[in-house]
């Protein structure tokens, strides 16, 4: 590739990223009193975590919160579904690059992104509360992103991070304490207080209400 062609492609990409940031900030700047719900897109409707996410979103909506998810299936669908059932705003920040992710039918306000990193920045600005249900690489990536931002205080406001599902999350959190903290001294004891581990929608809701 010639230098001129590279520069043209580079400038085009920068312009596209800038436009996506602008569009994203315009969208999230109008959101008030929101809670982000994250989790596996593969979670089935009959599964316990789907039902707990749906239940939590319904309670939050009835308490006056808007629910924001990645807009896809599984736990995201459960969150948007519960928000609608509770009479609240059901919002999706979708990613357009992944062919297998479609906007679920319970999303009523949505925006699509081409870049995952732009989408993650929007999530960090969209809500002060983040609830993580069990999930795969995407969910873990989003969880670590929010924990890191909370640890370094790089978010624009205090955040509350809640993880639902002790059976799923406890092995990871035990590793944090035993390996990362005690053995490697890579984090502090205070860093373990950046998130709350609960087992039900009711427990998560109660923590949010005390915020």
Secondary structure as UniProt FT lines:
FT   HELIX           3..28
FT   TURN            29..30
FT   STRAND          34..38
FT   TURN            41..42
FT   TURN            45..46
FT   HELIX           48..62
FT   TURN            63..64
FT   STRAND          66..69
FT   HELIX           75..85
FT   TURN            86..87
FT   STRAND          90..95
FT   TURN            99..100
FT   TURN            105..106
FT   STRAND          109..113
FT   HELIX           116..126
FT   STRAND          129..132
FT   HELIX           137..152
FT   STRAND          160..164
FT   HELIX           166..175
FT   HELIX           176..183
FT   HELIX           189..193
FT   STRAND          195..198
FT   HELIX           201..210
//
